[in-house]
């Protein structure tokens, strides 16, 4: 279990951002209802928030180097 947590240590934020985009694509693109998720008509803001989260993480990571 510890090996799995250490593998994803640098990529957790990117994985969450990708899952957010995937959920929006499944909800709006494929029309499949994902339980617990209500995207509504403002789906683009969800996608932009996920992309912004990934960009923010990349910026922080780049500033630390």
N, CA, C and O atoms as a printed pandas DataFrame, in Angstrom:
     atom_number atom_name residue_name chain_id  residue_number  x_coord  y_coord  z_coord
0              1         N          UNK        A               1    0.816   -1.193    0.000
1              2        CA          UNK        A               1    0.000    0.000    0.000
2              3         C          UNK        A               1    0.864    1.263    0.000
3              4         O          UNK        A               1    0.544    2.252   -0.659
4              5         N          UNK        A               2    1.950    1.208    0.743
5              6        CA          UNK        A               2    2.844    2.358    0.820
6              7         C          UNK        A               2    3.501    2.640   -0.528
7              8         O          UNK        A               2    3.754    3.796   -0.870
8              9         N          UNK        A               3    3.780    1.578   -1.297
9             10        CA          UNK        A               3    4.381    1.761   -2.616
10            11         C          UNK        A               3    3.423    2.475   -3.561
11            12         O          UNK        A               3    3.850    3.279   -4.390
12            13         N          UNK        A               4    2.141    2.189   -3.442
13            14        CA          UNK        A               4    1.144    2.842   -4.285
14            15         C          UNK        A               4    1.050    4.330   -3.936
15            16         O          UNK        A               4    0.951    5.173   -4.827
16            17         N          UNK        A               5    1.081    4.646   -2.657
17            18        CA          UNK        A               5    1.015    6.046   -2.241
18            19         C          UNK        A               5    2.251    6.817   -2.668
19            20         O          UNK        A               5    2.148    7.983   -3.049
20            21         N          UNK        A               6    3.412    6.189   -2.613
21            22        CA          UNK        A               6    4.635    6.874   -3.029
22            23         C          UNK        A               6    4.696    7.029   -4.541
23            24         O          UNK        A               6    5.270    8.000   -5.034
24            25         N          UNK        A               7    4.118    6.096   -5.285
25            26        CA          UNK        A               7    4.101    6.221   -6.741
26            27         C          UNK        A               7    3.303    7.449   -7.169
27            28         O          UNK        A               7    3.727    8.190   -8.056
28            29         N          UNK        A               8    2.154    7.664   -6.545
29            30        CA          UNK        A               8    1.298    8.771   -6.918
30            31         C          UNK        A               8    1.606   10.064   -6.199
31            32         O          UNK        A               8    0.839   11.020   -6.310
32            33         N          UNK        A               9    2.701   10.125   -5.467
33            34        CA          UNK        A               9    3.002   11.301   -4.648
34            35         C          UNK        A               9    3.136   12.565   -5.492
35            36         O          UNK        A               9    2.669   13.624   -5.073
36            37         N          UNK        A              10    3.744   12.492   -6.640
37            38        CA          UNK        A              10    3.924   13.678   -7.462
38            39         C          UNK        A              10    2.835   13.894   -8.485
39            40         O          UNK        A              10    2.826   14.914   -9.174
40            41         N          UNK        A              11    1.914   12.949   -8.596
41            42        CA          UNK        A              11    0.919   13.010   -9.658
42            43         C          UNK        A              11   -0.517   13.046   -9.160
43            44         O          UNK        A              11   -1.445   12.976   -9.966
44            45         N          UNK        A              12   -0.724   13.154   -7.851
45            46        CA          UNK        A              12   -2.090   13.110   -7.320
46            47         C          UNK        A              12   -2.955   14.247   -7.851
47            48         O          UNK        A              12   -4.113   14.014   -8.197
48            49         N          UNK        A              13   -2.442   15.442   -7.925
49            50        CA          UNK        A              13   -3.224   16.576   -8.407
50            51         C          UNK        A              13   -3.574   16.407   -9.874
51            52         O          UNK        A              13   -4.685   16.731  -10.293
52            53         N          UNK        A              14   -2.629   15.902  -10.657
53            54        CA          UNK        A              14   -2.902   15.676  -12.079
54            55         C          UNK        A              14   -3.945   14.584  -12.271
55            56         O          UNK        A              14   -4.776   14.670  -13.175
56            57         N          UNK        A              15   -3.907   13.564  -11.431
57            58        CA          UNK        A              15   -4.882   12.482  -11.523
58            59         C          UNK        A              15   -6.274   13.013  -11.183
59            60         O          UNK        A              15   -7.246   12.667  -11.854
60            61         N          UNK        A              16   -6.378   13.839  -10.163
61            62        CA          UNK        A              16   -7.666   14.410   -9.790
62            63         C          UNK        A              16   -8.192   15.314  -10.901
63            64         O          UNK        A              16   -9.383   15.279  -11.209
64            65         N          UNK        A              17   -7.330   16.114  -11.501
65            66        CA          UNK        A              17   -7.755   16.983  -12.603
66            67         C          UNK        A              17   -8.230   16.158  -13.792
67            68         O          UNK        A              17   -9.222   16.511  -14.429
68            69         N          UNK        A              18   -7.537   15.066  -14.098
69            70        CA          UNK        A              18   -7.943   14.202  -15.206
70            71         C          UNK        A              18   -9.269   13.519  -14.909
71            72         O          UNK        A              18  -10.096   13.361  -15.807
72            73         N          UNK        A              19   -9.483   13.116  -13.674
73            74        CA          UNK        A              19  -10.753   12.480  -13.303
74            75         C          UNK        A              19  -11.894   13.485  -13.415
75            76         O          UNK        A              19  -12.984   13.127  -13.863
76            77         N          UNK        A              20  -11.666   14.728  -13.019
77            78        CA          UNK        A              20  -12.700   15.753  -13.156
78            79         C          UNK        A              20  -13.087   15.966  -14.618
79            80         O          UNK        A              20  -14.270   16.064  -14.944
80            81         N          UNK        A              21  -12.101   16.035  -15.484
81            82        CA          UNK        A              21  -12.388   16.198  -16.915
82            83         C          UNK        A              21  -13.104   14.962  -17.446
83            84         O          UNK        A              21  -14.039   15.080  -18.238
84            85         N          UNK        A              22  -12.674   13.779  -17.017
85            86        CA          UNK        A              22  -13.313   12.544  -17.461
86            87         C          UNK        A              22  -14.771   12.472  -17.027
87            88         O          UNK        A              22  -15.621   12.024  -17.797
88            89         N          UNK        A              23  -15.072   12.902  -15.817
89            90        CA          UNK        A              23  -16.455   12.885  -15.334
90            91         C          UNK        A              23  -17.322   13.830  -16.154
91            92         O          UNK        A              23  -18.460   13.494  -16.481
92            93         N          UNK        A              24  -16.806   14.994  -16.488
93            94        CA          UNK        A              24  -17.575   15.942  -17.302
94            95         C          UNK        A              24  -17.804   15.377  -18.699
95            96         O          UNK        A              24  -18.891   15.526  -19.258
96            97         N          UNK        A              25  -16.795   14.732  -19.263
97            98        CA          UNK        A              25  -16.948   14.135  -20.599
98            99         C          UNK        A              25  -17.982   13.016  -20.572
99           100         O          UNK        A              25  -18.795   12.900  -21.489
100          101         N          UNK        A              26  -17.956   12.198  -19.534
101          102        CA          UNK        A              26  -18.925   11.108  -19.431
102          103         C          UNK        A              26  -20.331   11.662  -19.231
103          104         O          UNK        A              26  -21.280   11.177  -19.847
104          105         N          UNK        A              27  -20.472   12.675  -18.374
105          106        CA          UNK        A              27  -21.789   13.253  -18.106
106          107         C          UNK        A              27  -22.355   13.959  -19.334
107          108         O          UNK        A              27  -23.488   13.697  -19.738
108          109         N          UNK        A              28  -21.576   14.841  -19.919
109          110        CA          UNK        A              28  -22.099   15.676  -21.007
110          111         C          UNK        A              28  -21.866   15.079  -22.392
111          112         O          UNK        A              28  -22.736   15.162  -23.258
112          113         N          UNK        A              29  -20.711   14.487  -22.600
113          114        CA          UNK        A              29  -20.400   13.948  -23.920
114          115         C          UNK        A              29  -21.119   12.651  -24.224
115          116         O          UNK        A              29  -21.689   12.485  -25.302
116          117         N          UNK        A              30  -21.091   11.733  -23.275
117          118        CA          UNK        A              30  -21.708   10.428  -23.497
118          119         C          UNK        A              30  -23.141   10.354  -22.981
119          120         O          UNK        A              30  -23.898    9.466  -23.375
120          121         N          UNK        A              31  -23.514   11.272  -22.112
121          122        CA          UNK        A              31  -24.873   11.285  -21.587
122          123         C          UNK        A              31  -25.133   10.258  -20.503
123          124         O          UNK        A              31  -26.289    9.957  -20.202
124          125         N          UNK        A              32  -24.089    9.720  -19.916
125          126        CA          UNK        A              32  -24.224    8.727  -18.857
126          127         C          UNK        A              32  -24.264    9.466  -17.516
127          128         O          UNK        A              32  -23.438   10.340  -17.251
128          129         N          UNK        A              33  -25.238    9.100  -16.677
129          130        CA          UNK        A              33  -25.373    9.744  -15.378
130          131         C          UNK        A              33  -24.372    9.156  -14.395
131          132         O          UNK        A              33  -24.369    7.951  -14.142
132          133         N          UNK        A              34  -23.523   10.014  -13.844
133          134        CA          UNK        A              34  -22.564    9.601  -12.820
134          135         C          UNK        A              34  -23.182    9.924  -11.469
135          136         O          UNK        A              34  -23.486   11.086  -11.199
136          137         N          UNK        A              35  -23.376    8.926  -10.615
137          138        CA          UNK        A              35  -24.016    9.176   -9.321
138          139         C          UNK        A              35  -23.209   10.165   -8.468
139          140         O          UNK        A              35  -21.988   10.054   -8.355
140          141         N          UNK        A              36  -23.901   11.111   -7.883
141          142        CA          UNK        A              36  -23.263   12.089   -7.010
142          143         C          UNK        A              36  -22.685   13.291   -7.721
143          144         O          UNK        A              36  -22.101   14.164   -7.078
144          145         N          UNK        A              37  -22.833   13.359   -9.035
145          146        CA          UNK        A              37  -22.270   14.470   -9.805
146          147         C          UNK        A              37  -23.390   15.151  -10.570
147          148         O          UNK        A              37  -24.149   14.500  -11.288
148          149         N          UNK        A              38  -23.490   16.464  -10.414
149          150        CA          UNK        A              38  -24.464   17.251  -11.161
150          151         C          UNK        A              38  -23.704   18.364  -11.870
151          152         O          UNK        A              38  -23.415   19.401  -11.274
152          153         N          UNK        A              39  -23.387   18.153  -13.123
153          154        CA          UNK        A              39  -22.575   19.112  -13.877
154          155         C          UNK        A              39  -23.413   20.305  -14.292
155          156         O          UNK        A              39  -22.934   21.436  -14.211
156          157         N          UNK        A              40  -24.621   20.102  -14.725
157          158        CA          UNK        A              40  -25.487   21.199  -15.135
158          159         C          UNK        A              40  -25.078   21.780  -16.481
159          160         O          UNK        A              40  -24.383   21.135  -17.266
160          161         N          UNK        A              41  -25.512   22.983  -16.729
161          162        CA          UNK        A              41  -25.243   23.599  -18.026
162          163         C          UNK        A              41  -23.891   24.314  -18.065
163          164         O          UNK        A              41  -23.443   24.717  -19.138
164          165         N          UNK        A              42  -23.242   24.476  -16.922
165          166        CA          UNK        A              42  -21.955   25.168  -16.885
166          167         C          UNK        A              42  -20.787   24.178  -16.889
167          168         O          UNK        A              42  -19.860   24.294  -16.087
168          169         N          UNK        A              43  -20.845   23.224  -17.785
169          170        CA          UNK        A              43  -19.831   22.159  -17.841
170          171         C          UNK        A              43  -18.463   22.702  -18.210
171          172         O          UNK        A              43  -17.447   22.148  -17.792
172          173         N          UNK        A              44  -18.421   23.754  -18.973
173          174        CA          UNK        A              44  -17.133   24.308  -19.393
174          175         C          UNK        A              44  -16.348   24.861  -18.205
175          176         O          UNK        A              44  -15.121   24.769  -18.185
176          177         N          UNK        A              45  -17.028   25.427  -17.226
177          178        CA          UNK        A              45  -16.323   25.937  -16.054
178          179         C          UNK        A              45  -15.698   24.801  -15.243
179          180         O          UNK        A              45  -14.648   24.984  -14.626
180          181         N          UNK        A              46  -16.333   23.641  -15.243
181          182        CA          UNK        A              46  -15.752   22.485  -14.564
182          183         C          UNK        A              46  -14.479   22.022  -15.273
183          184         O          UNK        A              46  -13.486   21.691  -14.625
184          185         N          UNK        A              47  -14.516   22.002  -16.579
185          186        CA          UNK        A              47  -13.337   21.604  -17.361
186          187         C          UNK        A              47  -12.213   22.621  -17.169
187          188         O          UNK        A              47  -11.060   22.240  -16.967
188          189         N          UNK        A              48  -12.541   23.904  -17.230
189          190        CA          UNK        A              48  -11.515   24.932  -17.048
190          191         C          UNK        A              48  -10.943   24.920  -15.636
191          192         O          UNK        A              48   -9.754   25.180  -15.452
192          193         N          UNK        A              49  -11.770   24.623  -14.636
193          194        CA          UNK        A              49  -11.270   24.525  -13.265
194          195         C          UNK        A              49  -10.303   23.356  -13.120
195          196         O          UNK        A              49   -9.286   23.477  -12.437
196          197         N          UNK        A              50  -10.606   22.235  -13.751
197          198        CA          UNK        A              50   -9.710   21.086  -13.688
198          199         C          UNK        A              50   -8.392   21.386  -14.400
199          200         O          UNK        A              50   -7.324   21.041  -13.896
200          201         N          UNK        A              51   -8.462   22.019  -15.553
201          202        CA          UNK        A              51   -7.244   22.378  -16.273
202          203         C          UNK        A              51   -6.443   23.428  -15.505
203          204         O          UNK        A              51   -5.213   23.394  -15.503
204          205         N          UNK        A              52   -7.134   24.349  -14.861
205          206        CA          UNK        A              52   -6.455   25.343  -14.047
206          207         C          UNK        A              52   -5.771   24.723  -12.843
207          208         O          UNK        A              52   -4.688   25.155  -12.449
208          209         N          UNK        A              53   -6.396   23.716  -12.260
209          210        CA          UNK        A              53   -5.789   23.010  -11.138
210          211         C          UNK        A              53   -4.493   22.325  -11.568
211          212         O          UNK        A              53   -3.491   22.384  -10.856
212          213         N          UNK        A              54   -4.514   21.686  -12.714
213          214        CA          UNK        A              54   -3.301   21.050  -13.229
214          215         C          UNK        A              54   -2.219   22.066  -13.571
215          216         O          UNK        A              54   -1.037   21.821  -13.329
216          217         N          UNK        A              55   -2.615   23.200  -14.130
217          218        CA          UNK        A              55   -1.657   24.242  -14.478
218          219         C          UNK        A              55   -1.050   24.874  -13.231
219          220         O          UNK        A              55    0.145   25.167  -13.197
220          221         N          UNK        A              56   -1.870   25.082  -12.211
221          222        CA          UNK        A              56   -1.374   25.634  -10.958
222          223         C          UNK        A              56   -0.354   24.697  -10.324
223          224         O          UNK        A              56    0.678   25.149   -9.829
224          225         N          UNK        A              57   -0.629   23.417  -10.333
225          226        CA          UNK        A              57    0.289   22.436   -9.758
226          227         C          UNK        A              57    1.596   22.421  -10.550
227          228         O          UNK        A              57    2.673   22.342   -9.960
228          229         N          UNK        A              58    1.512   22.495  -11.866
229          230        CA          UNK        A              58    2.729   22.513  -12.679
230          231         C          UNK        A              58    3.539   23.781  -12.414
231          232         O          UNK        A              58    4.769   23.734  -12.394
232          233         N          UNK        A              59    2.865   24.906  -12.210
233          234        CA          UNK        A              59    3.559   26.152  -11.914
234          235         C          UNK        A              59    4.267   26.122  -10.577
235          236         O          UNK        A              59    5.389   26.611  -10.445
236          237         N          UNK        A              60    3.603   25.543   -9.579
237          238        CA          UNK        A              60    4.223   25.429   -8.261
238          239         C          UNK        A              60    5.418   24.497   -8.317
239          240         O          UNK        A              60    6.462   24.771   -7.725
240          241         N          UNK        A              61    5.257   23.393   -9.036
241          242        CA          UNK        A              61    6.339   22.432   -9.176
242          243         C          UNK        A              61    7.524   23.048   -9.920
243          244         O          UNK        A              61    8.677   22.794   -9.571
244          245         N          UNK        A              62    7.245   23.854  -10.939
245          246        CA          UNK        A              62    8.322   24.508  -11.685
246          247         C          UNK        A              62    9.024   25.588  -10.889
247          248         O          UNK        A              62   10.221   25.815  -11.070
248          249         N          UNK        A              63    8.291   26.261  -10.005
249          250        CA          UNK        A              63    8.894   27.319   -9.200
250          251         C          UNK        A              63    9.811   26.763   -8.120
251          252         O          UNK        A              63   10.744   27.439   -7.686
252          253         N          UNK        A              64    9.554   25.542   -7.686
253          254        CA          UNK        A              64   10.373   24.931   -6.647
254          255         C          UNK        A              64   11.709   24.421   -7.163
255          256         O          UNK        A              64   12.618   24.160   -6.374
256          257         N          UNK        A              65   11.840   24.276   -8.463
257          258        CA          UNK        A              65   13.093   23.721   -9.021
258          259         C          UNK        A              65   14.136   24.765   -9.202
259          260         O          UNK        A              65   15.239   24.463   -9.658
